[in-house]
Structures are given as C-alpha cells and as structure tokens.
C-alpha cells in the first residue's frame, strides 16, 4: 500500500513537473517570437565594420581553398576566429550562394546589396534558436518555480547587450551564448551528460577562443564533479582528455601545416593594451590616470609635446601604443594579473568536498573568471562583458545577492556598450532601451524577491549611467564642439569601469564569505 502511494505521488509530481516544463517552453517561445520581431525591425539599421568582416569571411571560406583561409590578406578583415567558426561561415556561404553570389566575391569590398544585408541579418536571428535551446536547458536545471524560469527567460532572451551587439552592430554572440548555456546545463548532470557538456564547451572554444578565459572554471568543476567520483579518476580524466583532443584535432587538423599562422591570427598581441574605445576595465582607469598625469606633467614642463603625441592612446583606433607617464603593461603582465585574479575562486571551488558541491558554486566561479579576464585581460573588447552578465542571470532569479549584482552589472555593462552605436539617429533608441531595460529588470527582480535590492549609493550610481550616455552623445558636442573628441568615450569607459570593478569585488567577497560560513557550519556539524 505504501509503495502504491509512493509511486502514485511520484507520478503526480512528474506529471506536474512536465506540465510546468511545457508551460515554460510556451512562454520561452512567446518571448523568443516577440524579441525576434523586434530584431526583424532592426534589419535596416546601422551596421558596423563587423558586418563587412563577416561578409568577407563568407567570401574567404567560399572562394578560397582551406589552406588560404588563414593566409589570405586581400582584405584587412582577415579571418581571426578558430577554425570551427570558419566552417560555420562556410556553411552559411553555401546558403548565401543562392541568395546573392556577389557577396561571396573575394574582391567585392564593402559589398552591401539589399539581399546581402537581409541574408546576414536573418542568419543571426535564425541561429539565435540555439540560444533559446540553451536557455531552456539551463532553466530546467537551475529553476524550481515558474516565475524563476520566466524571469530568467526574459533576462537572457531579451538581453539588450545581445540585441545591440548582434542585431545592430553585427556579430553572432547569440549562438555562442546558447552553446555556453548548453555546456553549463550538461556538466551539472552526470555520466554521459557531463561528457556532452564537455563536448559542447570544446566546440565553443573552437568557435571563439575568448571563452578560454572561463575554461578554468569548467576544468576545476569537471575534476571535482566528474573525475573524483566512484574511484574512476584516471578513466574519467582520459575520457575528458579524448573529447578535448578529438574536437581540437577535427578543428585544427586541416590547418596543421600552417598552425603558426593560425595562432598569430588568433592571438594578435600587437593590437595594444586597450581596444579602440577602451573596454570598461582596470586598464581604462590606468590609461585614464596616465592621461591626467600627462596633462599635469606637461603643465609643469616635464614632458615634451612630441612625447605626448607619440603615446596618446586616444585615437579611437586599434593600434599598439605606449603610455606617457606610467609604465606600459605587456601581454605577460596582463596574463599574470588575470590568472592571479581568478585563482582564489578556483582554489575555493576545488577545495570544496564533492558531497558539498552545489551547481551554483560552479556558475559563480565562472562569472568571477569572466569578470577577472574582462578586468585585467589584454586588448579586451567592450562586448566581452556579456560573458559574465548572461551566466550571472542564471542565478539572479534564485538568489537575492546574485540578483543585486546582476542588476548592477547588467546596467553598467550595457551602458559601456552603447558608444559602439555612434550614429546620431540611434541616440534616443539606445538610451531609451537602456533605461527601459534597467527599469524592467528592477521590477522583475523586485517582485521576485520582494525587495528593492540596491543600496542608495548603488541606485545613485545606476541613475547616473543614462546621464553619462547623454553627455557622450549630446551634451559634449553642445559644450565643446569638436574639441576633446575622445573625452566622452573615455569618461564612459572610466565611469562604467568603476561600477564593474565594484561588482567584481562585491561578488568575490560574497563568494568567499559564503565559503567560510559553509566551512564553519560543516566543522560544527562534525
């Protein structure tokens, strides 16, 4: 009798879970359709040089033999993503050949026919289906209630960073983020699913190597969660090694004879410490301080004007430059700073006993690794902050501390991206969408946790963000005309970097104190 009731209750619970899962999928589909409709409306909008970059990659992979993909220099927009992304472009080019073959002409520089624009824009929208799939899979693992799942669906599928970067500026971050979420979802499970998660992440690394920065969090998690289980350490370690080596061999195998050339494209260290418009990280503050000291030193007569002109770093160009007053960090220095900044989080994750491991531990470690690489990495792009924002959204609907940091980080990180969209006809749109997103995220999380989340000084900081964007786009020109053209961009980067640095410190502190509290609790229990 007891067995019957137990089985009956189990069936009822399973049926309820399946019903909730079905409802969540319907809601996710609805959100995806709505946001995709907005993306369609954005098809005619401004396109950055990245549009021509990807069109040129279509032409390279379609028109040239494989052994010339990473050697061709007909255009300045050379292929500099790992080989799997080259194959992704090759696949798209096969479809593009039926749409407008002229877009695949290697000599058609800056080719932008209406059909080319339509094809490339739609390719980003369609491949976002993998983002939808990743969001569903992650939600099934982490979220226990309908409202948690629904809010996460909004935070990820309607992320304005992806909207602005992919569907206006033009990139393919949506499909990459979907693969990242699939990796996270699968490595939280067991046995064959873990291997599937490792495979997804290995594929991701061979699509875009920026995800190498968060690889340490995956490595430590897989060692603790999968390898150090059931006394099968070496067997499981070998399984993971075979997966990584096999995927890498398939990716780089056809290019083995030109490997140095491929690696030089993937890791162009001569591009300089900071990107063209200074990503909002520690180095933007460092370079900003150098500019202030340069002015002071020049007023004091300690610098020659020639020295200042050769070390400006304010031209808005991707170039190798040096600082004027402060020492210029090398790639090695930034690499050491990045590794040292994420090492404590990795040690904490590895030191946890396996039976006390929680899936949230891995996501928090991943976010810290992503933030650390963003804050201290070499030649960081503004868009890289999305690698931290979207995974943080997984926990933003389940924990108040994560929700607080998500509100801060997403507001600041997205504000830092806005200068990428510089045309005047986008001013109202980009500032309006930032304000709308901040308000909507705040209301969703406030209703979920029945709390306002932020302290007063944090609210003041967030409310200034739209004003900074207004100054950058409108007020600076009114006040100074064409003088100091780079100042508003530098101001945006430096102001946003303060907020992102604050989030990194607070999140690290929360991560460490939670570990210490858990450690004390377990010691008392023993």
Secondary structure, 3 states (H helix, E strand, C coil): CHHHHHHHHHHHHHHHHHHHHHHHHHHHHHHHHHHHHHHHHCCCCCCCHHHHHHHHHHHHHHHCCHHHCCCCCCCCCCCCCCHHHHHHHHHHHHHHHHHCHHHHCCCCCCCCCHHHHHHHHHHHHHHCHHHHHHHHHHHHHHCCCHHHHHHHHHHHHCCHHHHHHHHHHHCCHHHHHHHHHHHHHHHCCCCHHHHHHHHHHHHHHCCCHHHHHHHHHHHHHHHHHHHCCCCCHHHHHHHHHHHHHHHHHHHHHHHHHHHHHHHHHHCCHHHCCECCCCCCCHHHHHHHHHHHHHHHHHHCCCCCHHHHHCCCCCCCCCCCCCCCCCCCCCHHHHHHHHHHHHHHHHHHHHHCCHHHCCHHHHHHHHHHHHHHHHHHCCCECHHHHHHHHHHHHHHHCCCHHHHHHHHHHHHHHHHHHHHHCCCHHHHHHHHHHHHHHHHHHHHHHHHHHCCCCCCHHHHHHHHHHHHHHHHHHHHHHHHHCCCCCCHHHHHHHHHHHHHHHHHHHHHHHHHHHHHHHHHHHHHHHC
